């Protein structure tokens, strides 16, 4: 096998050399072509994003050393490699965990001496066996085990064996998309007629649907040659969802698909046979794939139910996108369509399956074939983590009662009763409340990024209009630059709806802030949305997940690493519900001054939230069809009533992954003292750290976010000073970063350097003052001024000798900043 190293020398080889010299040749000898071996296969496109203050930092991505594919998109085994200083079975537990997540039955580990084979199929008495390098199983053997594990028969294989679409760009489905597609095709092969896939918002449901359709069409030709091409119907509930889908994920069907619409080329209009003004709608039935709003095919009145122009057996596959929006309800319009095409295979896709006493997706579609949750998406790094700012308003918390004989803005006597949380923004309106909410949103944007895409969810359309006006007045400088800075995007506002495409376009700076009711809650892909404002009462877990999902995309190319949820209605209590599958990175509940107070609320005391039985179809029709809008009802408006933000709460994720509610400083102090009981042990660890940024990351993961405490009110403090004052109650005065840097400059330490090297060290001190110790350790800082004037990063490093020496000098400089730790 080409071994050129004696057994005694194998221990000197790296893991990469073990793979190259021993493992890869063994796999090739067993019949695995190089095209079937994916080495160092990263199934996480990037590691989980850790939020550090206002920045996002990716953790290391996970990978397997070899992914063995029977064909593209069908992995049947993985191999984990170790160097020869490990036992052959080392790393098996981690490899099994990866195999479970990747839906793979055969797991191998090797150190270059032999393989240890863990068989998840249950095909042999021993779960694990050791085999020699020359006994690795062939592709046919492992594929046969895969088929047995999945229960795939020879007659079902033509459907399962269909290929993923390849557009030539090198794009491949992510591992969970691949599993979802394969599970769907396996179920179809086995004759299942109703299928359900649950995938979190932002994980590519439509791309997954496109691959299912592609493979279904390809397999259909083989197993039904006499019938010809397959016919597929894709249903969505928003026009923009259909348009986005056709242009993006369904582009592979160009020329083969059409949109069902009264204005689309698939429909022609002819005069009525009796000479009346009625119009017959005739559909061009030559396409393979039809996309439609369910409203477009159901219509009002029997004559407009254009789906009935198709025979009940016309479609072979019907996919219902966002199927939580009412399709599982027996009296919904979607049920009319899918029950009409009852002979077709029907696949429901949703991020939020609805399960209530009267509405159930699983009751109609069956249990999910596969679920990819928000929590898993965040853990994998495909979805953005989130911060939560909870702002409790006094009038919401305490309610309001009018003074005797008090009149509203119209001069009408206000009924004397206690108006509570449910009444506010419903039967009674306080303009000062709108203003205070708008002030807090504006304060946040001014302190972070005034052009961060923001969605403000409001109670209803009138409320969205009021919030638009309040935000426009508070951001008058930006509105004067461009009137689209703040836009109301609701179903009744044509101008706002025209701006929806610009709002979701990452390249378009305007609109920045969108106030809405329900129009942006589902499916609209605002990839760069950084702020979700919850200013409406939400009791439905389905609605809550959909709203949160608007911010879950990651776009690091637009500096979108995480998003913020600003909650004015205590909606984020639903994070504590067992039906929500992801915890926030951290939660700050701010007082009106932005400082930390004393109020603490433990979310563990909140009971489970029962999803309500809402008439989604009626609500959607009201939003999408302004002519069906309800009559405007008279509300009590009371101007001049002061409204303030009260309370404080901090919720963070503890080391066990569960939400912990406490004051931030107390939370950090408790965890730091457990780790370093004395200031001496902490100082020693601070000084001994090879890189302070790594130590800060470790502390943050352990529930000690020193940088977030710096971020709270004083940007100039060093995390070291925060630890001394907050956690160890140091009697000494905390020093600003400028003061620490100044002491180094005047202390003579820099005199040891000359010329360009001294210039670099002085510039690093300036960097520390401006942005803290992390930036000093980031080699990327050498690419910007004033460093760029010295040379390229490698040229600067060479001034110090080599990379190791450069970082040694950087660490020495850092140590000089903390003389009390020396």
Beta strands, then each sheet from edge to edge (+ up, - down):
strand 1: 37-41
strand 2: 49-52
strand 3: 55-58
strand 4: 64-71
strand 5: 74-81
strand 6: 106-110
strand 7: 114-119
strand 8: 128-132
strand 9: 194-199
strand 10: 232-236
strand 11: 257-259
strand 12: 267-271
strand 13: 279-283
strand 14: 289-293
strand 15: 317-321
strand 16: 345-350
strand 17: 370-372
strand 18: 385-390
strand 19: 392-393
strand 20: 400-401
strand 21: 418-419
strand 22: 428-429
strand 23: 453-458
strand 24: 486-488
strand 25: 513-516
strand 26: 529-535
strand 27: 562-567
strand 28: 586-589
strand 29: 636-637
strand 30: 645-646
strand 31: 649-653
strand 32: 659-661
sheet 1: 1+ 4- 5+ 6+ 7- 8+
sheet 2: 2+ 3-
sheet 3: 11+ 14+ 10+ 15+ 16+ 9+ 17+
sheet 4: 12+ 13-
sheet 5: 24+ 25+ 23+ 26+ 27+ 18+ 28+ 31- 32+
sheet 6: 19+ 30-
sheet 7: 20+ 21-
sheet 8: 22+ 29+
end
